[in-house]
Amino acid sequence: MLLIGFSRIYLGVHFPTDVLAGWAIGAVILGIYLAMGSGVEKWLVRLSPRQQILLSLAVPGALVLIHPVKYTIMAMGVLSGAGVGLSLAHRRISFSPHGPYLQKALRFIIGCAVVAALYLGFKIAFPEDGSALSLTLRFMCFWVIGIWICFGAPWVFQRLKLAPEARK
């Protein structure tokens, strides 16, 4: 991670103070997570599915309102979709990432192909023009991708017998 920061300075993309501030913010966030992470995870698991899904929509949505630019919208769309997908997956499927290498390779290929199809399909159907509608559709595209990654793909892989069920 440190090398990425140095590369940003070397390439002239950021000033050293920008990189140092980013590292400091990252260190604070890591410290908070290490201090409170397990408690937050336990709290999230105890929430009802409805509360988890509402939180998955509200937090990324609020962050988009704070900083409504293309890349924030993409990241928050995936985060929101992943949150919804994880909530659904936790209760509806019993996925295990284990299995033979061939199964893992097939899952990787299928998963990436669907992500590419979703992304390109949205990009072709809804060209980007910077409007509020375009940004909303971009959020929705990445939201669907997040749900696919955390719920759709594991569900499909189990149906195709490409993943064993997790032991509980």
C-alpha positions as a LaTeX table, in Angstrom:
\begin{tabular}{lrrr}
\hline
Residue & $x$ (\AA) & $y$ (\AA) & $z$ (\AA) \\
\hline
Met1 & 0.00 & 0.00 & 0.00 \\
Leu2 & 2.85 & 2.36 & 0.74 \\
Leu3 & 4.24 & 1.87 & $-2.75$ \\
Ile4 & 0.97 & 3.02 & $-4.29$ \\
Gly5 & 1.26 & 6.28 & $-2.38$ \\
Phe6 & 4.85 & 6.75 & $-3.53$ \\
Ser7 & 3.82 & 6.04 & $-7.12$ \\
Arg8 & 1.12 & 8.73 & $-6.92$ \\
Ile9 & 3.78 & 11.26 & $-5.90$ \\
Tyr10 & 6.26 & 10.03 & $-8.53$ \\
Leu11 & 3.65 & 10.26 & $-11.30$ \\
Gly12 & 2.76 & 13.79 & $-10.22$ \\
Val13 & $-0.86$ & 12.88 & $-9.52$ \\
His14 & $-0.75$ & 13.99 & $-5.86$ \\
Phe15 & 1.35 & 16.20 & $-3.63$ \\
Pro16 & 3.22 & 14.49 & $-0.77$ \\
Thr17 & 0.83 & 16.12 & 1.71 \\
Asp18 & $-2.13$ & 14.49 & $-0.07$ \\
Val19 & $-0.54$ & 11.07 & 0.25 \\
Leu20 & 0.43 & 11.62 & 3.90 \\
Ala21 & $-3.11$ & 12.75 & 4.70 \\
Gly22 & $-4.51$ & 9.66 & 2.97 \\
Trp23 & $-2.20$ & 7.39 & 4.93 \\
Ala24 & $-3.16$ & 9.14 & 8.18 \\
Ile25 & $-6.88$ & 8.80 & 7.47 \\
Gly26 & $-6.37$ & 5.16 & 6.54 \\
Ala27 & $-4.46$ & 4.53 & 9.78 \\
Val28 & $-7.26$ & 6.12 & 11.83 \\
Ile29 & $-9.91$ & 4.03 & 10.06 \\
Leu30 & $-7.83$ & 0.87 & 10.57 \\
Gly31 & $-7.38$ & 1.73 & 14.26 \\
Ile32 & $-11.13$ & 2.23 & 14.70 \\
Tyr33 & $-11.84$ & $-1.06$ & 12.95 \\
Leu34 & $-9.30$ & $-2.96$ & 15.04 \\
Ala35 & $-10.74$ & $-1.46$ & 18.22 \\
Met36 & $-14.42$ & $-1.84$ & 17.36 \\
Gly37 & $-14.66$ & $-4.18$ & 14.35 \\
Ser38 & $-15.78$ & $-7.36$ & 16.06 \\
Gly39 & $-18.40$ & $-5.47$ & 18.07 \\
Val40 & $-19.77$ & $-3.83$ & 14.94 \\
Glu41 & $-19.85$ & $-7.19$ & 13.13 \\
Lys42 & $-21.78$ & $-8.79$ & 16.01 \\
Trp43 & $-24.21$ & $-5.86$ & 16.04 \\
Leu44 & $-24.78$ & $-6.12$ & 12.27 \\
Val45 & $-25.47$ & $-9.87$ & 12.46 \\
Arg46 & $-28.06$ & $-9.31$ & 15.21 \\
Leu47 & $-30.03$ & $-6.85$ & 13.06 \\
Ser48 & $-33.11$ & $-8.11$ & 11.26 \\
Pro49 & $-32.80$ & $-8.69$ & 7.49 \\
Arg50 & $-34.93$ & $-5.59$ & 6.88 \\
Gln51 & $-32.65$ & $-3.47$ & 9.09 \\
Gln52 & $-29.53$ & $-4.85$ & 7.39 \\
Ile53 & $-30.92$ & $-4.05$ & 3.95 \\
Leu54 & $-32.02$ & $-0.56$ & 4.99 \\
Leu55 & $-28.56$ & 0.10 & 6.42 \\
Ser56 & $-27.00$ & $-1.24$ & 3.20 \\
Leu57 & $-29.04$ & 1.29 & 1.24 \\
Ala58 & $-28.84$ & 4.25 & 3.64 \\
Val59 & $-25.12$ & 4.44 & 4.45 \\
Pro60 & $-23.77$ & 4.26 & 0.87 \\
Gly61 & $-26.64$ & 6.50 & $-0.26$ \\
Ala62 & $-25.67$ & 9.13 & 2.31 \\
Leu63 & $-22.02$ & 8.92 & 1.27 \\
Val64 & $-23.04$ & 9.48 & $-2.36$ \\
Leu65 & $-24.97$ & 12.60 & $-1.33$ \\
Ile66 & $-21.86$ & 13.91 & 0.44 \\
His67 & $-19.59$ & 13.32 & $-2.57$ \\
Pro68 & $-21.70$ & 12.76 & $-5.73$ \\
Val69 & $-19.02$ & 11.99 & $-8.32$ \\
Lys70 & $-18.69$ & 9.08 & $-10.75$ \\
Tyr71 & $-16.19$ & 6.93 & $-8.86$ \\
Thr72 & $-17.83$ & 7.45 & $-5.47$ \\
Ile73 & $-21.15$ & 6.45 & $-6.99$ \\
Met74 & $-19.61$ & 3.30 & $-8.48$ \\
Ala75 & $-17.96$ & 2.26 & $-5.20$ \\
Met76 & $-21.05$ & 3.00 & $-3.11$ \\
Gly77 & $-23.26$ & 1.12 & $-5.58$ \\
Val78 & $-21.12$ & $-2.00$ & $-5.16$ \\
Leu79 & $-21.01$ & $-1.51$ & $-1.37$ \\
Ser80 & $-24.78$ & $-1.15$ & $-1.16$ \\
Gly81 & $-25.43$ & $-4.13$ & $-3.43$ \\
Ala82 & $-22.90$ & $-6.24$ & $-1.54$ \\
Gly83 & $-24.58$ & $-5.38$ & 1.75 \\
Val84 & $-27.99$ & $-6.40$ & 0.42 \\
Gly85 & $-26.49$ & $-9.52$ & $-1.17$ \\
Leu86 & $-24.73$ & $-10.56$ & 2.04 \\
Ser87 & $-27.92$ & $-10.13$ & 4.03 \\
Leu88 & $-29.81$ & $-12.32$ & 1.58 \\
Ala89 & $-27.02$ & $-14.90$ & 1.28 \\
His90 & $-26.61$ & $-15.25$ & 5.04 \\
Arg91 & $-30.18$ & $-16.49$ & 5.35 \\
Arg92 & $-30.86$ & $-18.21$ & 2.02 \\
Ile93 & $-27.76$ & $-20.07$ & 0.87 \\
Ser94 & $-25.00$ & $-22.10$ & 2.43 \\
Phe95 & $-22.02$ & $-21.38$ & 0.19 \\
Ser96 & $-18.48$ & $-22.63$ & 0.72 \\
Pro97 & $-15.60$ & $-21.18$ & $-1.31$ \\
His98 & $-13.72$ & $-24.48$ & $-1.06$ \\
Gly99 & $-13.52$ & $-27.07$ & $-3.79$ \\
Pro100 & $-11.17$ & $-28.42$ & $-6.45$ \\
Tyr101 & $-9.16$ & $-25.95$ & $-8.51$ \\
Leu102 & $-11.21$ & $-26.67$ & $-11.62$ \\
Gln103 & $-14.41$ & $-25.68$ & $-9.79$ \\
Lys104 & $-12.75$ & $-22.50$ & $-8.54$ \\
Ala105 & $-11.53$ & $-21.66$ & $-12.05$ \\
Leu106 & $-15.00$ & $-22.19$ & $-13.52$ \\
Arg107 & $-16.56$ & $-20.04$ & $-10.79$ \\
Phe108 & $-14.03$ & $-17.31$ & $-11.51$ \\
Ile109 & $-14.68$ & $-17.39$ & $-15.26$ \\
Ile110 & $-18.48$ & $-17.44$ & $-14.88$ \\
Gly111 & $-18.44$ & $-14.76$ & $-12.18$ \\
Cys112 & $-16.24$ & $-12.41$ & $-14.19$ \\
Ala113 & $-18.24$ & $-13.02$ & $-17.37$ \\
Val114 & $-21.49$ & $-12.06$ & $-15.64$ \\
Val115 & $-19.91$ & $-8.95$ & $-14.08$ \\
Ala116 & $-18.59$ & $-7.92$ & $-17.52$ \\
Ala117 & $-21.97$ & $-8.59$ & $-19.14$ \\
Leu118 & $-23.79$ & $-6.54$ & $-16.49$ \\
Tyr119 & $-21.34$ & $-3.66$ & $-16.76$ \\
Leu120 & $-21.26$ & $-3.59$ & $-20.56$ \\
Gly121 & $-25.02$ & $-4.10$ & $-20.80$ \\
Phe122 & $-25.69$ & $-1.09$ & $-18.59$ \\
Lys123 & $-23.04$ & 0.94 & $-20.41$ \\
Ile124 & $-24.60$ & 0.21 & $-23.82$ \\
Ala125 & $-28.21$ & 0.64 & $-22.66$ \\
Phe126 & $-27.58$ & 3.82 & $-20.68$ \\
Pro127 & $-24.76$ & 5.93 & $-22.14$ \\
Glu128 & $-22.98$ & 8.18 & $-19.69$ \\
Asp129 & $-23.67$ & 11.89 & $-20.03$ \\
Gly130 & $-23.03$ & 13.19 & $-16.48$ \\
Ser131 & $-26.70$ & 13.90 & $-15.77$ \\
Ala132 & $-28.39$ & 12.99 & $-12.49$ \\
Leu133 & $-30.23$ & 10.18 & $-14.30$ \\
Ser134 & $-26.96$ & 8.85 & $-15.71$ \\
Leu135 & $-25.34$ & 8.86 & $-12.26$ \\
Thr136 & $-28.39$ & 7.15 & $-10.73$ \\
Leu137 & $-28.28$ & 4.44 & $-13.40$ \\
Arg138 & $-24.54$ & 4.02 & $-12.79$ \\
Phe139 & $-25.26$ & 3.48 & $-9.07$ \\
Met140 & $-27.92$ & 0.91 & $-10.01$ \\
Cys141 & $-25.51$ & $-0.90$ & $-12.36$ \\
Phe142 & $-22.90$ & $-1.30$ & $-9.65$ \\
Trp143 & $-25.59$ & $-2.12$ & $-7.08$ \\
Val144 & $-26.68$ & $-5.06$ & $-9.25$ \\
Ile145 & $-23.04$ & $-6.11$ & $-9.63$ \\
Gly146 & $-22.64$ & $-6.05$ & $-5.82$ \\
Ile147 & $-25.72$ & $-8.25$ & $-5.38$ \\
Trp148 & $-24.42$ & $-10.63$ & $-8.05$ \\
Ile149 & $-21.04$ & $-10.95$ & $-6.35$ \\
Cys150 & $-22.39$ & $-11.61$ & $-2.84$ \\
Phe151 & $-25.65$ & $-13.43$ & $-3.52$ \\
Gly152 & $-26.29$ & $-14.23$ & $-7.17$ \\
Ala153 & $-22.98$ & $-15.89$ & $-7.98$ \\
Pro154 & $-22.88$ & $-18.17$ & $-4.91$ \\
Trp155 & $-26.50$ & $-19.17$ & $-5.52$ \\
Val156 & $-25.84$ & $-19.96$ & $-9.20$ \\
Phe157 & $-22.65$ & $-21.84$ & $-8.36$ \\
Gln158 & $-24.51$ & $-24.08$ & $-5.95$ \\
Arg159 & $-27.25$ & $-24.78$ & $-8.50$ \\
Leu160 & $-24.60$ & $-25.67$ & $-11.10$ \\
Lys161 & $-22.85$ & $-27.92$ & $-8.55$ \\
Leu162 & $-19.74$ & $-25.74$ & $-8.73$ \\
Ala163 & $-19.63$ & $-25.14$ & $-4.98$ \\
Pro164 & $-20.12$ & $-27.37$ & $-1.96$ \\
Glu165 & $-22.50$ & $-26.36$ & 0.80 \\
Ala166 & $-20.88$ & $-24.82$ & 3.84 \\
Arg167 & $-20.77$ & $-26.82$ & 7.02 \\
Lys168 & $-22.63$ & $-25.13$ & 9.84 \\
\hline
\end{tabular}
